[in-house]
Amino acid sequence: TKRVAIFLSGGGSNMRALVEDMTGTAQEDHPARPCVVFSNQVEAGGIAWAKARGIPTEVVDHRPFAGDRAAFEQAISAALAPHAPDLICLAGFMRKLTGDFTDQWAGRMINIHPSLLPKYKGLHTHQRALDAGDRAHGCTVHEVTAALDDGPILGQASLQVGCEDTAETLAARVLKLEHQLYPAVLRRFAAGDRSLVQLNG
Ligand code: GAR
């Protein structure tokens, strides 16, 4: 069984979907278990939820490191070490990681991003899809490499953009797909299966 660390910065709805899949009623055949939930935000809603579920949590506030990413990442590694994770799932973790950190976790760290990569790396993905007049939009799970939102794609879920959609409605619709896609990809990835997962919503 792989031990999974989940990183978040906010509400953590993707973390909840991953944890529920690993610990819920259908978990017997799941190849992974959550070993720690990590955040750079003390106030992250996902931290309180994980604590309430009895899942170990760690917080390293990035602000005192004032842009010294290497020192911030050393602190992250020190916080993770006692939990001995095999894999890391980034789930709404909003800090960029250096190549040193991504190299250390190469092939063992995945991320979910709210666009159909390679389109719309970075922020404001829903507005950018609308501005481009895209008919299809969605989310992607990929392996994390040094370049932002750029590693090998493991899964995508797509939906049709409606003429009434706004950035807000798209964000909500895509988030629902994320909650289906990320657990499906983690199940395969933790079992060493990197074949592409494709969902339509
Ligand atoms: C999700 O939509 C995730 O794809 C996105 O942040 C949201 C987090 O929601 N991630 C990124 O934009 C990464 N750059 P959650 O905290 O409810 O899971």
Residues whose N, C-alpha, C, O or C-beta is under 5 A from the ligand:
A	BS01	GAR	G10 G11 G12 S13 N14 M15 A91 G92 F93 I112 H113 P114 G122
